[in-house]
C-alpha cells in the first residue's frame, strides 16, 4: 500500500502507507502534536473547568456553560488530526500520555494546595477554590477522557479504511459523535449522580454534549487545513488496515 494515486484529499506529494510501515521512520511533527495535545488537555481540566460562564444569546437568552467547553473539544480535533495523519496506534499513545499527564497535574495540584501556606500568604482559599479537585470528579473526568478519546480514534481509523480515505468530514464528525457521547455518558453520571437531581444530570449531559459536537463540527474547515498541512509536511497518509486496536497498549 504505497500508491498515492487513490488519495484525493492528501495531495500528490503524500504517500499512502499501512500504519505498521512507520516503525523506525522519523516523523517531523508527531512529538509536537503530542505535546500540544497534553497542554490543551491539562489547561482545559485545570483552568477552564473551574469557571462557569454566562453569555446572552439572541432569541435563546442566557446560556450557562463551563468555560473549559470552549477549549476541551480542541483535544478531540487534535486527536482526529493525530489519528488521520499518524494512525490509531500513535493516537492511542498520545491518549495515554495525556492520561498520565492529567494524573500528574492533579497530584501536583493536590500537593501544592495541601501544603501549609507561609505566614502572611492570603491566596490559599483562592488557590484551593481553583486548583483543589474533588476526587470523584477527577476520577470521572480522567476515565471519561480516556474512554472517549480511544473511541474517537477507533471510529476515525476504521471509517478511514471504509471510506478509502475520502470524505474526511464524515470521519471527524462521526468520531466526535461517538467519542463525545462516550465521554459524556461516563463523566456526568459518575461525577454528579446522587449530588444533582437526575433530571439535572441528564439536562447538563445533553446540553454540553450537543455544544461539544456542534463546536467541533464548526471547526471542520480548520481540521481540514491542519490535516492537509501535517500530511504534506510528513509526506504520509496512514491507513490502519492491519492495526491491533486494543486500547490497553502504549506501544506502536
Secondary structure, DSSP 8 states (H G I E B T S, - for coil): ----TT-SSS-TT-EEEEGGGGTT---SSHHHHHHHHHHHHHHHHHTGGG-EEEEEETTTEEEEEETTHHHHHHHHHHHHHHHHHH-HHHHHHHHHHHHHHHHHHHHHHHHHHHS---TT---HHHHHHHH---HHHHHHHHHHHHHHHHHHHHHHHHHHHHTTT--HHHHHHHHHHHHHHHHHHHHHHHHHBTTB-HHHHHHHHHHHHHHHHHHHHHTHHHHHHHHHHHHHHHTEEEE-SS----SS----
